[in-house]
Amino acid sequence: MKRSELAHMIDHTLLKPESTRADVDALAKEAGELGTYSICVSPSMLPVDTPAGVHVATVIGFPSGAVKTSVKVAEARQAVADGADEVDMVQNIGWAKEHKFAEIEEEIRAVKGACGSALLKVILETATLSDEEIVACCTAAEKAGADFVKTSTGFHPAGGASVHAVSLMSETVGGRLGVKASGGIRDAETALAMVDAGATRLGLSSSKKVLDGLA
């Protein structure tokens, strides 16, 4: 894979709580230099100016996913009003563990309705889930109209993306939804393994290091 091709799959990410406006401005500038698809920042940083061709993503219900549906809907609506092109929503992980997949579907549908033309990615936090739960959550996300399923926030102690989870997600959505791998991807070898497993987008905070690792 060419460096430019991999770069265009990257959401160049900065979600550290201590990040400043200067940090986000530097991220946007670097995204333009690297040619990444987007930047992904905290909603309080919106709106943000980006170089031409660089999209803006943000997160809601982040990182726990345990806030009320009405809060996620309000967050999504505000994020889009503030210029977000894409919204990455953390699903209610407790519901997933309780197998409340109808409730998950209903919540995703409500948030999708608040996104308007913005893309919705649903963060599953796959390291906390069984294979059966991953499949069921992907199915719920697809039924609810989500555009992507995503592995992880990168904040959960259980871990981030795995090749196994990405492969399972890709098989479940069958190309009908995008698959975003995020969390713990810090080198080119891991990034390419995720792409080989079916990832169509990568959430990276170490984008330059990953891209520099390509021959």
Residue, then its C-alpha position, 0 to 999 in steps of 0.5 A: m500500500k502506498r503511503s498516500e493511500l494509507a494516509h487517506m484512511i486515517d482519522h488523525t486523532l487527538l482526544k487527550p483531555e489536557s489538549t489545548r487549542a494550540d495542540v488541535d491547530a497543530l494537529a490540523k496542520e499536520a493532517g494537511e501535511l500528511g494527507t490524512y482523511s480527517i482529524c478527530v478531536s473532542p467536541s469542545m474543540l469544535p469548530v476547527d479550521t482544517p486544510a482543504g480536503v481534511h474532514v472533521a470528526t468528533v466523539i460523543g458519549f465518550p469514553s464510557g458510552a454510559v450517558k443517557t440517549s438524550v444526551k448523546v442525541a444533543e451532543a450529536r446535534q451540537a457537534v454537527a452544528d459546530g461543523a463535524d462531518e463525522v460523529d463517533m459515538v460510544q455505544n452503551i457497553g453495559w447494554a451490550k453485556e446485558h444483551k440489550f441489543a434492541e435498546i442499542e439499536e434504538e439509541i443508535r437510530a436516535v443519534k443517527g437521526a440527529c446527525g443529519s448528513a454527517l456520518l455516524k460511527v459506533i464505537l463498540e469497545t470490542a475488547t470488553l465483548s465476546d465474539e457473539e456480542i460483537v456480531a450482535c452489536c454490529t448487526a444492531a448498528e447496521k439495522a439502525g442506519a450507522d455508517f461505520v462500526k469502530t473497535s475502541t475508544g483507546f481509553h479502556p483498560a481492556g485494550g484497543a483494536s485487534v485483528h480478530a475483532v476487525s476481521l469479525m466486524s468486517e465479516t458481519v457488516g460485509g462491506r455494507l458499513g465501514v469498519k474503523a480500527s482504533g486503539g493501540i495502533r502505533d506502527a505501520e505493521t499493525a496498521l497494515a494488519m488491520v487493513d488486511a483484516g478488513a478495516t476501511r478507516l484507522g484511528l491513529s494518534s501516531s499517524k506520522k510514525v505509522l506512515d514513516g514506517l512504510a517502505 
